[in-house]
């Protein structure tokens, strides 16, 4: 049995696009929209792809920019220039 990974962001225009990218790239993603934040739960493994975020934002995006909007994450982090992955797999 795998646990959910999750990521929570401050709610703003950039994070709306980031969340759309997460939903597109992660079947089973569940978005929990709250007044000041948005949380995304994904069973097992979540991937945030730079290219998908760039498509949604309409501009170049460095995955390090996620840190500006990030509130919290749950899962083991594996990060490259192209992907930000959270998982419970070892």
C-alpha positions in Angstrom: 0.0 0.0 0.0 1.4 3.4 -0.9 0.7 6.7 0.9 -0.3 9.9 -0.7 2.3 12.5 -1.5 1.2 16.1 -1.3 2.4 19.6 -1.9 0.8 22.8 -0.7 1.3 26.3 -2.1 0.3 29.8 -1.3 -2.7 30.7 -3.5 -1.8 33.0 -6.4 -1.8 33.2 -10.2 1.5 31.3 -10.6 0.4 28.5 -8.3 -2.9 28.2 -10.2 -0.8 27.3 -13.3 1.5 25.0 -11.4 -1.5 23.1 -9.9 -3.0 22.8 -13.5 0.4 21.3 -14.6 0.4 18.8 -11.7 -3.1 17.7 -12.4 -2.3 17.2 -16.1 0.8 15.1 -15.4 -0.5 13.1 -12.4 -3.6 10.9 -12.9 -5.4 10.6 -9.6 -4.4 14.1 -8.3 -6.9 15.6 -5.9 -6.9 19.4 -5.5 -8.0 20.8 -2.1 -8.7 24.5 -2.6 -8.7 26.6 0.6 -8.9 30.4 1.0 -5.2 31.1 1.4 -3.6 27.9 0.0 -4.0 25.1 -2.4 -3.0 21.5 -1.7 -2.5 18.7 -4.2 -2.6 15.0 -3.1 -1.3 12.3 -5.4 -1.2 8.6 -4.6 2.3 7.1 -4.4 4.3 9.5 -6.7 3.9 13.1 -7.8 5.9 14.6 -10.6 6.0 18.3 -11.5 7.5 18.8 -15.0 9.2 22.0 -15.9 7.9 21.8 -19.5 4.3 21.4 -18.4 4.5 24.3 -16.0 6.1 26.4 -18.8 3.2 25.6 -21.1 0.6 26.7 -18.4 2.5 29.8 -17.4 3.4 30.8 -21.0 7.0 31.6 -20.0 10.3 29.9 -19.0 10.2 28.4 -15.5 13.0 27.3 -13.2 11.7 24.6 -10.8 13.6 26.4 -8.0 10.8 29.0 -8.3 8.5 26.5 -6.6 10.3 27.4 -3.3 8.8 30.9 -3.4 5.3 29.6 -3.3 5.7 26.4 -1.3 4.2 25.9 2.1 4.9 22.2 2.7 5.5 18.9 1.1 5.1 15.2 2.1 7.2 12.5 0.5 10.8 11.9 -0.4 12.1 14.7 -2.8 14.1 14.0 -5.9 14.8 17.1 -7.9 16.4 17.8 -11.3 16.4 20.8 -13.6 13.4 19.2 -15.4 11.4 17.4 -12.7 10.4 17.8 -9.1 9.3 14.4 -7.8 7.8 13.4 -4.5 7.3 9.7 -3.7 7.2 7.2 -0.9 9.3 4.7 -2.9 12.8 4.0 -1.8 
